[in-house]
Amino acid sequence: MPEEIEETQELQETSNEVSTPEELEAITAQLEEEKKAGAAAEAALAEKDARIAELEASLSEARQGSEAAAAELASIREARDHAVAKYLSMAEALNPAVPEGIIAGETIEEIDASVEKGKAIVESVKKAMEAEASRAKVPAGAPARGGISLEGLSPREKIAAGIQQKGGTS
């Protein structure tokens, strides 16, 4: 315990010592430097706070712009879907020979491709039907008249048929 008392007394003596003018100047200079550093730190903080506020405002604007762009994109998609549906119905109306259900698609390119495919199918079926029809061709109209068969006729009937052929009367 006596040692503690001695240390306390030494501390009091050291703290009670009068500083020299050089020490006071050094302390004053150090205090001024710390004040300048503190002011610079406060200025930097204020600048950072201003920059943060600026960035938050920019972010808010960007979000609003993004929402507007999303709404516009949805509107454009809806218009595109409507146009594609109209194009599909027009393609079906302009190609009545193509069977229903062949013309389909989600885009104009897909619809065009299905129209071409449908036309190819129709052409293929036509060719197949023409080929089948040509194989079983029946002449149009009555067959050509040939001479009358005289077999089994009596001589009198033969003479009457001969007169009729030459334009005579019977």
C-alpha positions in Angstrom: 0.0 0.0 0.0 2.8 2.5 0.7 3.9 2.0 -2.9 0.5 3.0 -4.2 0.6 6.2 -2.2 4.0 7.1 -3.6 2.8 6.5 -7.2 -0.2 8.7 -6.6 2.0 11.5 -5.1 4.3 11.3 -8.1 1.4 11.5 -10.5 0.1 14.6 -8.7 3.5 16.2 -8.8 3.8 15.5 -12.5 0.3 16.8 -13.3 0.9 19.8 -11.1 4.1 20.7 -12.8 4.0 23.9 -14.7 4.5 23.5 -18.5 7.1 25.4 -20.3 6.1 27.8 -23.1 7.5 25.4 -25.8 5.4 22.6 -24.4 2.3 24.9 -24.5 3.0 25.8 -28.1 3.4 22.2 -29.1 0.2 21.3 -27.3 -1.6 24.3 -28.9 -0.3 23.3 -32.3 -1.4 19.7 -31.8 -4.8 20.9 -30.7 -5.1 23.1 -33.8 -4.1 20.2 -36.0 -6.7 18.0 -34.3 -9.4 20.7 -34.7 -8.5 20.9 -38.4 -8.6 17.2 -38.8 -12.0 17.1 -37.0 -13.3 19.8 -39.3 -12.0 18.0 -42.3 -13.6 14.8 -41.1 -17.0 16.6 -40.5 -16.8 18.1 -44.0 -16.0 14.7 -45.5 -19.0 13.2 -43.6 -21.2 16.0 -44.8 -20.0 15.5 -48.4 -20.7 11.7 -48.1 -24.2 12.4 -46.6 -24.9 14.7 -49.6 -23.6 12.1 -52.0 -25.7 9.4 -50.4 -28.8 11.6 -50.6 -28.0 12.3 -54.3 -27.6 8.5 -55.0 -30.8 7.7 -53.2 -32.7 10.3 -55.3 -31.1 8.8 -58.4 -32.2 5.3 -57.3 -35.7 6.5 -56.7 -35.8 8.0 -60.2 -34.4 4.9 -61.7 -37.0 2.7 -60.0 -39.8 5.0 -61.3 -38.3 4.8 -64.7 -38.1 1.1 -64.5 -41.7 0.8 -63.4 -42.7 3.0 -66.3 -40.6 1.0 -68.7 -42.2 -2.3 -67.4 -45.7 -0.8 -67.9 -44.8 0.3 -71.4 -43.3 -3.1 -72.2 -46.5 -4.9 -71.0 -48.5 -2.6 -73.3 -46.3 -3.3 -76.2 -46.5 -7.1 -75.6 -50.3 -6.8 -75.5 -50.4 -4.9 -78.8 -48.0 -7.4 -80.3 -50.1 -10.4 -79.2 -53.2 -8.7 -80.6 -51.4 -8.0 -84.0 -50.2 -11.6 -84.2 -53.7 -12.9 -83.5 -55.1 -10.7 -86.2 -52.4 -11.8 -88.6 -53.2 -15.4 -87.8 -56.9 -15.0 -88.7 -55.9 -13.1 -91.9 -53.5 -15.9 -92.9 -56.3 -18.5 -92.3 -58.8 -16.4 -94.3 -56.4 -15.9 -97.2 -55.6 -19.7 -97.4 -58.9 -21.5 -97.4 -57.4 -24.5 -99.1 -55.2 -25.2 -96.1 -57.0 -27.4 -93.5 -58.0 -25.8 -90.2 -55.4 -26.2 -87.4 -52.4 -26.4 -89.7 -51.8 -22.6 -89.7 -50.6 -21.7 -86.2 -47.9 -19.9 -84.3 -46.9 -17.4 -81.6 -45.0 -15.1 -83.9 -45.5 -13.8 -87.5 -42.5 -15.9 -88.6 -44.0 -19.1 -87.1 -47.3 -18.3 -88.8 -45.6 -17.7 -92.2 -43.8 -21.0 -91.8 -47.0 -22.9 -91.0 -48.7 -21.3 -94.1 -45.9 -22.5 -96.3 -46.1 -26.0 -94.7 -49.9 -26.0 -95.2 -49.5 -25.0 -98.9 -47.0 -27.8 -99.4 -49.4 -30.3 -97.9 -52.3 -29.1 -100.1 -50.1 -29.3 -103.2 -48.9 -32.8 -102.3 -52.5 -34.0 -101.8 -53.6 -32.4 -105.1 -50.8 -34.2 -107.0 -51.6 -37.5 -105.3 -55.3 -37.1 -106.2 -54.5 -36.1 -109.8 -52.2 -39.1 -110.2 -54.9 -41.4 -108.8 -57.5 -39.9 -111.1 -55.3 -40.3 -114.2 -54.8 -44.0 -113.5 -58.6 -44.6 -113.5 -59.4 -42.3 -116.4 -62.9 -42.8 -118.0 -63.5 -41.1 -121.3 -66.0 -38.3 -121.2 -69.3 -38.8 -123.0 -70.7 -41.8 -124.9 -68.4 -44.2 -126.6 -67.9 -43.8 -130.4 -70.5 -45.6 -132.5 -69.3 -48.5 -134.4 -71.0 -50.6 -137.0 -74.0 -52.7 -136.0 -73.2 -56.3 -135.6 -75.1 -58.3 -138.2 -74.5 -61.6 -136.6 -77.6 -63.5 -135.9 -79.8 -61.4 -138.2 -82.0 -62.8 -140.9 -81.3 -61.9 -144.5 -84.2 -59.5 -144.5 -83.0 -57.7 -141.3 -79.6 -57.5 -142.9 -81.0 -55.8 -146.0 -83.1 -53.4 -143.8 -80.0 -52.5 -141.7 -78.0 -51.9 -144.9 -80.6 -49.5 -146.3 -80.8 -47.6 -143.1 -77.1 -47.0 -143.0 -77.1 -45.6 -146.4 -79.8 -43.1 -145.6 -82.7 -44.9 -147.0 -86.1 -45.3 -145.3 -87.4 -48.4 -143.9 
